[in-house]
Amino acid sequence: MKTKQLGVDSTDQQILLELRRNCRRSYREIAASVGMSPAALIERMNRLEKEGIVTGYSANFDYSKLGFDFMAVLQISISGDLLKIQEKLSRLRGIAAVYDTTGQYDSVAIVMCKSRQELSALVKKVLAIPGVDKTNTNMVLNVMKKMSEFGQV
């Protein structure tokens, strides 16, 4: 499925990068950093939101400081109804993200748990879902770059 490329010019790209850096700044501050008036920035922001390019504003967390010391990439082989199983996976406590993938495994889940026992129980819950054939767990040792640090637009 190919997504439609919406009209994003270099000014929009600058705005998006400024939002990525710190979306809590005022319109006036962001406008000044990209060299435009606050009114022009607000107009562009409204368009970016309306087109679904900007989908929300959020805070980023250091999950290890919140006790999530067991992060893993869980590769999942599925023989049942792929989308229904992925939906079930996405509702499990401890699953941070679910991706539909190509390759040896049908799906990948990003898992965040507070203990080895919690991780073990979660993997067993995943394996108990009818249609899940097997999993492969890769423990995350260090986070070198997070999705929130993706600086391209």
Summary of the structure (lengths in Angstrom):
residues: 153
radius of gyration: 19.6
end to end distance: 19.7
largest distance: 56.1
contacts: 358
relative contact order: 0.15
helix: 41%
strand: 20%
